[in-house]
Amino acid sequence: MKAYHKVLMMIASLSLGLLFLFPMWKIYLKAPQYPEGLEMHIWVNKISGDTEGSLQNFNILNHYIGMEPIHAESFAELKIMPYIVIFFMVTGILVALLGNRKLVLSWVVMLMIGGAVGIADFYMWLNKFGTNLDPTAPIKVPGMTYVPPLLGSKTLLNFDALSLPAIGSLGIGLAILLAGLVYFFSRNTVQVKTAKKVMA
């Protein structure tokens, strides 16, 4: 790998740091009680809202329809994920320093698998909270569940929910894209070296 390939690989690794600076996912909720809307921000290590009281208001609405309250302490994933992100950042830098093209591919594949597992876990999280309802809730609609959309919008009774990736997720996309480009462009370097050996 050439020097600029290594630099690009380092940038790919460090771009995962966006996950610590910005939320990776956002859920917007609009309800008659909150016409201005509520936002829940899901970070790599915590859950918050766009304002100090947003998460509390989410839990107030959840109480009426029988959903469990949402607290970061309830999710073991939020304790584990920061270490996983750091692992990928450190190993990505090591791969850049080693300059091995096959290791770049392995890193990209592992990161994509990790992202897919994260999305699947997020879906199961939404499904658990939306279907495991308290039978003594003030508002009960037979057969009704409240699973927010994994991606996109959905109407739940008189609530409008919208789920979208946030800026933190851009770090994962950049890491995969940049590392993929390193793997692709470094192919020419390998081909040139192979041709020189054949001609020698």
CYANA upper distance limits for C-alpha pairs under 8 A (distance plus 0.5 A):
  1 MET  CA      5 HIS  CA      6.45
  1 MET  CA      6 LYS  CA      7.29
  1 MET  CA     99 GLY  CA      5.71
  1 MET  CA    100 ASN  CA      7.32
  1 MET  CA    101 ARG  CA      7.42
  1 MET  CA    186 SER  CA      6.24
  1 MET  CA    189 THR  CA      7.21
  1 MET  CA    190 VAL  CA      8.40
  2 LYS  CA      6 LYS  CA      7.09
  2 LYS  CA     99 GLY  CA      8.36
  2 LYS  CA    186 SER  CA      7.91
  2 LYS  CA    189 THR  CA      8.10
  3 ALA  CA      7 VAL  CA      6.86
  4 TYR  CA      8 LEU  CA      6.57
  5 HIS  CA      9 MET  CA      6.67
  5 HIS  CA     96 ALA  CA      8.31
  5 HIS  CA    182 VAL  CA      6.04
  5 HIS  CA    185 PHE  CA      8.43
  5 HIS  CA    186 SER  CA      7.46
  6 LYS  CA     10 MET  CA      6.74
  6 LYS  CA     96 ALA  CA      5.17
  6 LYS  CA     97 LEU  CA      7.09
  6 LYS  CA     99 GLY  CA      6.87
  6 LYS  CA    182 VAL  CA      8.42
  7 VAL  CA     11 ILE  CA      6.78
  7 VAL  CA     96 ALA  CA      7.69
  8 LEU  CA     12 ALA  CA      6.68
  8 LEU  CA    178 LEU  CA      7.10
  8 LEU  CA    179 ALA  CA      7.78
  8 LEU  CA    182 VAL  CA      7.30
  9 MET  CA     13 SER  CA      6.81
  9 MET  CA     92 GLY  CA      7.46
  9 MET  CA     93 ILE  CA      7.62
  9 MET  CA     95 VAL  CA      8.31
  9 MET  CA     96 ALA  CA      5.93
  9 MET  CA    178 LEU  CA      7.27
  9 MET  CA    179 ALA  CA      6.03
  9 MET  CA    182 VAL  CA      7.03
 10 MET  CA     14 LEU  CA      6.65
 10 MET  CA     92 GLY  CA      7.14
 10 MET  CA     93 ILE  CA      5.74
 10 MET  CA     96 ALA  CA      6.43
 11 ILE  CA     15 SER  CA      6.47
 11 ILE  CA    175 ALA  CA      8.21
 11 ILE  CA    178 LEU  CA      8.28
 12 ALA  CA     16 LEU  CA      7.78
 12 ALA  CA     92 GLY  CA      8.17
 12 ALA  CA    174 LEU  CA      6.87
 12 ALA  CA    175 ALA  CA      4.61
 12 ALA  CA    176 ILE  CA      7.71
 12 ALA  CA    177 LEU  CA      8.39
 12 ALA  CA    178 LEU  CA      5.93
 12 ALA  CA    179 ALA  CA      6.36
 13 SER  CA     88 PHE  CA      7.46
 13 SER  CA     89 MET  CA      5.23
 13 SER  CA     90 VAL  CA      7.97
 13 SER  CA     92 GLY  CA      5.56
 13 SER  CA     93 ILE  CA      6.69
 13 SER  CA    175 ALA  CA      6.49
 14 LEU  CA     89 MET  CA      6.49
 14 LEU  CA    175 ALA  CA      8.46
 15 SER  CA    171 GLY  CA      5.44
 15 SER  CA    172 ILE  CA      7.79
 15 SER  CA    174 LEU  CA      7.10
 15 SER  CA    175 ALA  CA      6.51
 16 LEU  CA     85 VAL  CA      7.36
 16 LEU  CA     89 MET  CA      7.12
 16 LEU  CA    171 GLY  CA      5.17
 16 LEU  CA    172 ILE  CA      6.26
 16 LEU  CA    175 ALA  CA      7.05
 17 GLY  CA     21 LEU  CA      7.42
 17 GLY  CA     85 VAL  CA      8.42
 17 GLY  CA     89 MET  CA      8.31
 17 GLY  CA    171 GLY  CA      7.44
 18 LEU  CA     22 PHE  CA      6.48
 18 LEU  CA    167 ILE  CA      7.97
 18 LEU  CA    168 GLY  CA      5.56
 18 LEU  CA    169 SER  CA      8.28
 18 LEU  CA    170 LEU  CA      8.06
 18 LEU  CA    171 GLY  CA      5.79
 19 LEU  CA     23 PRO  CA      7.06
 19 LEU  CA     24 MET  CA      6.72
 19 LEU  CA     43 TRP  CA      7.53
 19 LEU  CA     44 VAL  CA      6.59
 19 LEU  CA    167 ILE  CA      8.47
 19 LEU  CA    168 GLY  CA      4.83
 19 LEU  CA    169 SER  CA      7.24
 19 LEU  CA    171 GLY  CA      6.97
 20 PHE  CA     43 TRP  CA      7.92
 20 PHE  CA     44 VAL  CA      7.13
 20 PHE  CA     45 ASN  CA      8.36
 20 PHE  CA    168 GLY  CA      7.89
 21 LEU  CA    168 GLY  CA      7.54
 22 PHE  CA     43 TRP  CA      7.48
 22 PHE  CA    166 ALA  CA      7.99
 22 PHE  CA    167 ILE  CA      6.38
 22 PHE  CA    168 GLY  CA      5.29
 23 PRO  CA     41 HIS  CA      6.26
 23 PRO  CA     42 ILE  CA      6.00
 23 PRO  CA     43 TRP  CA      4.85
 23 PRO  CA     44 VAL  CA      7.68
 23 PRO  CA    166 ALA  CA      6.27
 23 PRO  CA    167 ILE  CA      6.84
 23 PRO  CA    168 GLY  CA      5.59
 23 PRO  CA    169 SER  CA      8.15
 24 MET  CA     41 HIS  CA      8.11
 24 MET  CA     42 ILE  CA      6.47
 24 MET  CA     43 TRP  CA      5.84
 24 MET  CA     44 VAL  CA      7.27
 24 MET  CA    165 PRO  CA      6.45
 24 MET  CA    166 ALA  CA      5.28
 24 MET  CA    167 ILE  CA      6.56
 24 MET  CA    168 GLY  CA      4.59
 24 MET  CA    169 SER  CA      5.14
 24 MET  CA    170 LEU  CA      8.41
 25 TRP  CA     41 HIS  CA      6.54
 25 TRP  CA     42 ILE  CA      5.63
 25 TRP  CA     43 TRP  CA      7.44
 25 TRP  CA    163 SER  CA      7.99
 25 TRP  CA    164 LEU  CA      6.47
 25 TRP  CA    165 PRO  CA      4.81
 25 TRP  CA    166 ALA  CA      5.14
 25 TRP  CA    167 ILE  CA      8.36
 25 TRP  CA    168 GLY  CA      7.95
 25 TRP  CA    169 SER  CA      7.59
 26 LYS  CA     39 GLU  CA      7.21
 26 LYS  CA     40 MET  CA      6.17
 26 LYS  CA     41 HIS  CA      5.22
 26 LYS  CA     42 ILE  CA      6.63
 26 LYS  CA    163 SER  CA      6.36
 26 LYS  CA    164 LEU  CA      5.97
 26 LYS  CA    165 PRO  CA      6.59
 26 LYS  CA    166 ALA  CA      6.45
 27 ILE  CA     39 GLU  CA      6.21
 27 ILE  CA     40 MET  CA      5.65
 27 ILE  CA     41 HIS  CA      7.16
 27 ILE  CA    161 ALA  CA      7.47
 27 ILE  CA    162 LEU  CA      6.14
 27 ILE  CA    163 SER  CA      4.95
 27 ILE  CA    164 LEU  CA      7.01
 28 TYR  CA     37 GLY  CA      7.33
 28 TYR  CA     38 LEU  CA      6.16
 28 TYR  CA     39 GLU  CA      5.08
 28 TYR  CA     40 MET  CA      6.99
 28 TYR  CA    161 ALA  CA      6.14
 28 TYR  CA    162 LEU  CA      5.45
 28 TYR  CA    163 SER  CA      6.82
 29 LEU  CA     37 GLY  CA      6.07
 29 LEU  CA     38 LEU  CA      5.60
 29 LEU  CA     39 GLU  CA      6.87
 29 LEU  CA    159 PHE  CA      7.27
 29 LEU  CA    160 ASP  CA      6.21
 29 LEU  CA    161 ALA  CA      5.13
 29 LEU  CA    162 LEU  CA      6.98
 30 LYS  CA     34 TYR  CA      6.72
 30 LYS  CA     35 PRO  CA      6.44
 30 LYS  CA     36 GLU  CA      7.51
 30 LYS  CA     37 GLY  CA      4.86
 30 LYS  CA     38 LEU  CA      6.83
 30 LYS  CA    159 PHE  CA      6.24
 30 LYS  CA    160 ASP  CA      5.63
 30 LYS  CA    161 ALA  CA      7.07
 31 ALA  CA     35 PRO  CA      6.25
 31 ALA  CA     37 GLY  CA      7.28
 31 ALA  CA    158 ASN  CA      6.99
 31 ALA  CA    159 PHE  CA      5.30
 31 ALA  CA    160 ASP  CA      7.12
 32 PRO  CA    158 ASN  CA      7.83
 32 PRO  CA    159 PHE  CA      8.07
 34 TYR  CA     38 LEU  CA      7.57
 38 LEU  CA     49 GLY  CA      8.15
 38 LEU  CA     50 ASP  CA      7.96
 38 LEU  CA     54 SER  CA      6.43
 38 LEU  CA     57 ASN  CA      8.35
 38 LEU  CA     58 PHE  CA      7.95
 39 GLU  CA     49 GLY  CA      5.93
 39 GLU  CA     50 ASP  CA      5.99
 39 GLU  CA     54 SER  CA      7.04
 39 GLU  CA     55 LEU  CA      8.38
 40 MET  CA     47 ILE  CA      7.70
 40 MET  CA     48 SER  CA      6.36
 40 MET  CA     49 GLY  CA      4.92
 40 MET  CA     50 ASP  CA      7.15
 40 MET  CA     54 SER  CA      7.51
 40 MET  CA     55 LEU  CA      6.89
 40 MET  CA     58 PHE  CA      8.43
 41 HIS  CA     47 ILE  CA      6.25
 41 HIS  CA     48 SER  CA      5.57
 41 HIS  CA     49 GLY  CA      5.81
 41 HIS  CA     50 ASP  CA      7.54
 42 ILE  CA     46 LYS  CA      6.92
 42 ILE  CA     47 ILE  CA      5.27
 42 ILE  CA     48 SER  CA      7.10
 43 TRP  CA     47 ILE  CA      6.37
 43 TRP  CA     48 SER  CA      8.33
 43 TRP  CA     78 LEU  CA      8.48
 43 TRP  CA    168 GLY  CA      8.27
 44 VAL  CA     78 LEU  CA      6.51
 44 VAL  CA     81 MET  CA      6.51
 44 VAL  CA     82 PRO  CA      6.61
 45 ASN  CA     78 LEU  CA      4.91
 45 ASN  CA     79 LYS  CA      6.66
 45 ASN  CA     81 MET  CA      7.27
 45 ASN  CA     82 PRO  CA      6.69
 46 LYS  CA     72 ALA  CA      6.07
 46 LYS  CA     78 LEU  CA      6.62
 47 ILE  CA     71 HIS  CA      7.68
 47 ILE  CA     72 ALA  CA      6.08
 48 SER  CA     54 SER  CA      8.25
 48 SER  CA     55 LEU  CA      6.69
 49 GLY  CA     53 GLY  CA      7.77
 49 GLY  CA     54 SER  CA      5.44
 49 GLY  CA     55 LEU  CA      5.79
 50 ASP  CA     54 SER  CA      6.93
 53 GLY  CA     57 ASN  CA      6.72
 54 SER  CA     58 PHE  CA      6.74
 55 LEU  CA     59 ASN  CA      6.86
 55 LEU  CA     70 ILE  CA      8.23
 56 GLN  CA     60 ILE  CA      6.77
 57 ASN  CA     61 LEU  CA      6.86
 58 PHE  CA     62 ASN  CA      6.63
 59 ASN  CA     63 HIS  CA      6.50
 59 ASN  CA     68 GLU  CA      8.26
 59 ASN  CA     69 PRO  CA      5.65
 59 ASN  CA     70 ILE  CA      6.90
 60 ILE  CA     64 TYR  CA      7.24
 61 LEU  CA     65 ILE  CA      7.29
 62 ASN  CA     66 GLY  CA      6.44
 62 ASN  CA     67 MET  CA      5.24
 62 ASN  CA     68 GLU  CA      7.17
 62 ASN  CA     69 PRO  CA      7.13
 63 HIS  CA     67 MET  CA      6.30
 63 HIS  CA     68 GLU  CA      7.51
 63 HIS  CA     69 PRO  CA      7.60
 63 HIS  CA    137 ALA  CA      7.42
 63 HIS  CA    138 PRO  CA      8.49
 64 TYR  CA    137 ALA  CA      6.26
 64 TYR  CA    138 PRO  CA      5.75
 64 TYR  CA    139 ILE  CA      6.14
 65 ILE  CA    133 LEU  CA      7.89
 65 ILE  CA    134 ASP  CA      8.31
 65 ILE  CA    137 ALA  CA      6.19
 65 ILE  CA    138 PRO  CA      7.11
 65 ILE  CA    139 ILE  CA      5.60
 65 ILE  CA    140 LYS  CA      7.06
 66 GLY  CA    133 LEU  CA      5.21
 66 GLY  CA    134 ASP  CA      4.89
 66 GLY  CA    135 PRO  CA      7.44
 66 GLY  CA    136 THR  CA      7.81
 66 GLY  CA    137 ALA  CA      5.13
 66 GLY  CA    138 PRO  CA      8.01
 66 GLY  CA    139 ILE  CA      7.96
 66 GLY  CA    140 LYS  CA      8.44
 67 MET  CA    129 PHE  CA      6.44
 67 MET  CA    130 GLY  CA      7.09
 67 MET  CA    131 THR  CA      8.44
 67 MET  CA    132 ASN  CA      7.31
 67 MET  CA    133 LEU  CA      5.62
 67 MET  CA    134 ASP  CA      7.01
 68 GLU  CA    129 PHE  CA      6.86
 68 GLU  CA    132 ASN  CA      8.35
 68 GLU  CA    133 LEU  CA      7.83
 68 GLU  CA    134 ASP  CA      8.37
 70 ILE  CA     74 SER  CA      7.96
 71 HIS  CA     75 PHE  CA      8.18
 72 ALA  CA     78 LEU  CA      7.58
 75 PHE  CA     79 LYS  CA      8.03
 76 ALA  CA     80 ILE  CA      7.06
 77 GLU  CA     81 MET  CA      6.28
 78 LEU  CA     82 PRO  CA      7.71
 79 LYS  CA     83 TYR  CA      8.45
 80 ILE  CA     84 ILE  CA      7.09
 81 MET  CA     85 VAL  CA      6.69
 82 PRO  CA     86 ILE  CA      6.71
 83 TYR  CA     87 PHE  CA      6.53
 84 ILE  CA     88 PHE  CA      6.89
 85 VAL  CA     89 MET  CA      6.75
 86 ILE  CA     90 VAL  CA      6.60
 87 PHE  CA     91 THR  CA      6.53
 88 PHE  CA     92 GLY  CA      6.26
 88 PHE  CA    107 TRP  CA      8.38
 88 PHE  CA    111 LEU  CA      7.91
 89 MET  CA     93 ILE  CA      6.86
 90 VAL  CA     94 LEU  CA      6.83
 91 THR  CA     95 VAL  CA      6.59
 91 THR  CA    107 TRP  CA      8.41
 92 GLY  CA     96 ALA  CA      6.76
 92 GLY  CA    104 VAL  CA      8.34
 92 GLY  CA    107 TRP  CA      7.40
 93 ILE  CA     97 LEU  CA      6.79
 94 LEU  CA     98 LEU  CA      6.64
 95 VAL  CA     99 GLY  CA      6.53
 95 VAL  CA    100 ASN  CA      7.05
 95 VAL  CA    103 LEU  CA      6.72
 95 VAL  CA    104 VAL  CA      6.89
 96 ALA  CA    100 ASN  CA      8.01
 96 ALA  CA    104 VAL  CA      8.32
100 ASN  CA    104 VAL  CA      7.07
101 ARG  CA    105 LEU  CA      7.11
101 ARG  CA    183 TYR  CA      6.45
101 ARG  CA    186 SER  CA      7.47
101 ARG  CA    187 ARG  CA      8.47
102 LYS  CA    106 SER  CA      6.80
102 LYS  CA    183 TYR  CA      8.44
103 LEU  CA    107 TRP  CA      6.56
104 VAL  CA    108 VAL  CA      6.76
104 VAL  CA    179 ALA  CA      7.16
104 VAL  CA    180 GLY  CA      8.37
104 VAL  CA    182 VAL  CA      8.13
104 VAL  CA    183 TYR  CA      6.72
105 LEU  CA    109 VAL  CA      6.68
105 LEU  CA    179 ALA  CA      8.35
105 LEU  CA    180 GLY  CA      7.82
105 LEU  CA    183 TYR  CA      6.88
106 SER  CA    110 MET  CA      6.60
107 TRP  CA    111 LEU  CA      6.60
108 VAL  CA    112 MET  CA      6.67
108 VAL  CA    176 ILE  CA      6.36
108 VAL  CA    179 ALA  CA      7.00
108 VAL  CA    180 GLY  CA      7.34
109 VAL  CA    113 ILE  CA      6.67
110 MET  CA    114 GLY  CA      6.56
111 LEU  CA    115 GLY  CA      6.62
111 LEU  CA    176 ILE  CA      7.82
112 MET  CA    116 ALA  CA      6.68
112 MET  CA    176 ILE  CA      7.84
113 ILE  CA    117 VAL  CA      6.67
114 GLY  CA    118 GLY  CA      6.67
115 GLY  CA    119 ILE  CA      6.78
115 GLY  CA    172 ILE  CA      8.38
116 ALA  CA    120 ALA  CA      6.71
117 VAL  CA    121 ASP  CA      6.60
118 GLY  CA    122 PHE  CA      6.63
119 ILE  CA    123 TYR  CA      6.74
120 ALA  CA    124 MET  CA      6.84
121 ASP  CA    125 TRP  CA      6.62
122 PHE  CA    126 LEU  CA      6.77
122 PHE  CA    150 LEU  CA      8.26
123 TYR  CA    127 ASN  CA      6.60
123 TYR  CA    150 LEU  CA      6.61
124 MET  CA    128 LYS  CA      6.48
125 TRP  CA    129 PHE  CA      6.87
126 LEU  CA    130 GLY  CA      6.47
126 LEU  CA    147 VAL  CA      6.31
126 LEU  CA    148 PRO  CA      6.85
126 LEU  CA    150 LEU  CA      8.09
127 ASN  CA    131 THR  CA      6.48
127 ASN  CA    147 VAL  CA      5.96
127 ASN  CA    148 PRO  CA      8.40
128 LYS  CA    132 ASN  CA      6.17
129 PHE  CA    133 LEU  CA      7.93
129 PHE  CA    146 TYR  CA      8.32
129 PHE  CA    147 VAL  CA      7.57
130 GLY  CA    145 THR  CA      6.20
130 GLY  CA    146 TYR  CA      4.77
130 GLY  CA    147 VAL  CA      4.55
130 GLY  CA    148 PRO  CA      7.55
131 THR  CA    145 THR  CA      5.74
131 THR  CA    146 TYR  CA      6.90
131 THR  CA    147 VAL  CA      7.18
133 LEU  CA    137 ALA  CA      8.31
133 LEU  CA    145 THR  CA      8.43
135 PRO  CA    140 LYS  CA      7.94
136 THR  CA    140 LYS  CA      8.48
140 LYS  CA    144 MET  CA      8.44
146 TYR  CA    156 LEU  CA      6.64
148 PRO  CA    154 LYS  CA      7.31
148 PRO  CA    156 LEU  CA      8.44
148 PRO  CA    161 ALA  CA      6.80
148 PRO  CA    162 LEU  CA      8.15
148 PRO  CA    163 SER  CA      7.93
149 PRO  CA    153 SER  CA      6.65
149 PRO  CA    154 LYS  CA      6.56
149 PRO  CA    161 ALA  CA      7.72
149 PRO  CA    162 LEU  CA      7.36
149 PRO  CA    163 SER  CA      6.49
150 LEU  CA    163 SER  CA      6.62
150 LEU  CA    164 LEU  CA      8.37
151 LEU  CA    162 LEU  CA      7.91
151 LEU  CA    163 SER  CA      5.51
151 LEU  CA    164 LEU  CA      6.12
151 LEU  CA    165 PRO  CA      8.39
152 GLY  CA    162 LEU  CA      6.02
152 GLY  CA    163 SER  CA      5.78
152 GLY  CA    164 LEU  CA      6.89
153 SER  CA    160 ASP  CA      7.69
153 SER  CA    161 ALA  CA      6.01
153 SER  CA    162 LEU  CA      4.71
153 SER  CA    163 SER  CA      6.87
154 LYS  CA    160 ASP  CA      6.50
154 LYS  CA    161 ALA  CA      5.78
154 LYS  CA    162 LEU  CA      6.98
155 THR  CA    159 PHE  CA      6.24
155 THR  CA    160 ASP  CA      5.10
155 THR  CA    161 ALA  CA      6.65
156 LEU  CA    160 ASP  CA      6.74
156 LEU  CA    161 ALA  CA      7.81
165 PRO  CA    169 SER  CA      6.57
166 ALA  CA    170 LEU  CA      7.75
167 ILE  CA    171 GLY  CA      7.89
168 GLY  CA    172 ILE  CA      8.07
169 SER  CA    173 GLY  CA      7.06
170 LEU  CA    174 LEU  CA      6.50
171 GLY  CA    175 ALA  CA      6.58
172 ILE  CA    176 ILE  CA      6.77
173 GLY  CA    177 LEU  CA      6.56
174 LEU  CA    178 LEU  CA      6.33
175 ALA  CA    179 ALA  CA      6.43
176 ILE  CA    180 GLY  CA      6.35
177 LEU  CA    181 LEU  CA      6.73
178 LEU  CA    182 VAL  CA      6.78
179 ALA  CA    183 TYR  CA      6.81
180 GLY  CA    184 PHE  CA      6.69
181 LEU  CA    185 PHE  CA      6.43
182 VAL  CA    186 SER  CA      6.31
183 TYR  CA    187 ARG  CA      7.06
184 PHE  CA    188 ASN  CA      8.45
185 PHE  CA    189 THR  CA      8.10
186 SER  CA    190 VAL  CA      7.06
187 ARG  CA    191 GLN  CA      6.73
188 ASN  CA    192 VAL  CA      6.65
189 THR  CA    193 LYS  CA      6.81
190 VAL  CA    194 THR  CA      6.67
191 GLN  CA    195 ALA  CA      6.63
192 VAL  CA    196 LYS  CA      6.73
193 LYS  CA    197 LYS  CA      6.85
194 THR  CA    198 VAL  CA      6.86
195 ALA  CA    199 MET  CA      6.73
196 LYS  CA    200 ALA  CA      6.55
